[in-house]
Amino acid sequence: MLQVGSYRIRAVSGGRFRLDGGSMFGVVPKPLWERVAPPDESNRIDLATNCYLVEGNDQRLLIDTGFGTKLSEKERRIYAAQPEGGLVPNLARAQVAPESIDVVVLSHLHFDHAGGCTMRNESGEIVPTFPNARYVVQQKEWEAATSGLPEWAGTYPEENFRCLESTGQLELIDGEVEIIGGVRGRWTGGHAPGHQVIIIEDGGDGAMFLGDICPTWNHMRRMWCMAYDAWQVDVRRIKPELLGMIADREWWGLSDHDPNFAVARLARVPKQEFTLTLSATRDIPSGL
C-alpha cells in the first residue's frame, strides 16, 4: 500500500489475461521484445489488469475495472482469461464492497479497462457493478465509444458501459479536470480518442496511473508502442513527457498491465531513456 499525502493507494487485480506479443509491441522486432516478455505457443504474453483503490478524505475511488465477468467462453479462450477471481472478489478480500465505491475513473473504454464497469444480475440484466459510484470518462472517449462508426467496430462493447447513462451515473469531463481533491484526470489521446491518465498529487508527493500510454514497464522506450494505439505518433510524443514527470518529481508510477510490478519509481538513463529504480510489492493476492 502506498501513502500519497492523505490518500492510501493499493493495486487490486481485475484479472490476468494474455494478448498477442506482436500486437503489444507493434514495430519492435520479436527477437527484441521476447527477451523481456516471453510468449507462449500462441505468441501471447502475460498481462495483468492492475486496478487501483484510492482511499482518503472520506472517498473511495477506483481506477479502471479490468475485463469483468461478461466475456464469452470463446473470448476467455482467446485471451486465456482467468475463469475465476477478478476485481469484485479481490476487493472483497480487502473488505471493500462494491456499494462502498464513490467514484470509478476510467482511463478509456476498451474491454480490459471498462469490462468490469457492469455485470449481469441474477435475471441476466446488465447493471452497474458499483451502484453508488459516479463513473468518470473523457467526453471524447464516450463520443467515440458510442458513435457506431465502422473504424471503432469491435473496439467498444457497449454492454460494458452504455447503461451508466440511463442510471445517471455517467460523468463526462473534458481535458484536465479535478475529480476529487488532489485527484485529476488528464486527457492524452494517442492510444484511444479519449484516453486519460490519472494523477494523484497531495502533500508534496504524487502518483500517476499511465493507462495504455505505457502499458507495461517494458514499454518505457519512446518507440516501443502497441499496434493497438490509434495514433502512435501521439503516444511517442506524450509518453516521455509523462514518464519524465514521474521520474523528475520522484512520484510513483502506477502500471496498467505490467504482470510483475504494479507500482514503481522511475529514473532517467542514457539510451534506454527510463528505468525502474525501486519496485513496490504488488498488493494483489497470489495467483491473481
C-alpha angles and dihedrals in degrees: 000000000000127000114213108176106299093345129094114207127193133170116238120188119242089190138288124263143155134243133186109282094216091056092046092055102033113191094006108113115246094239087064103042096041089064090068100027111033111205128222125236089282092052091251124139129212116260136176130213099222111194121182131222112207115192130182145092089046091300134115112200126181124202112210126337109228123231096310130206104295101084115124120239089255092053091048090055093047093051097032084231118181112262092213138030121036134148104314096048090046091050088050090055086057088049092248116138121207089237090061096062111105101183135021114195117195121203087203140326105260114132096256092056104034102028091095093054090089138026140186115260124214090281092052093251117141110240136164113281090215104045098185099042131101111226114221118208133162112257092232091055094050091049092052094044094052098035097095089217114158094234089066096044109140093005098095117036099201093208086076096064116356096098091059088078095055094045091054093238098114118106118184121201132185124217120328111356135165108238098183127351108301095003120095140168119227121197114230106162111193103103093041132359094259102025113150137184120220120227125197111193120167138137094009095303131092149186133197129205104212100195113192096333083090105007097181134009087254087069097061094108113094095238097043098095135144128260083226091068110110092207110022095179090059091050090051090053101045100037098070090046093054095042088049091054090053094047099042096044092043091237126156117259115220113206124216102203109003106134095203110038123026092180131035147156116237136210134189116249132177118264095356089059097209137017139180115263104176126010123201121221110260113253091217126115113257115270094023 
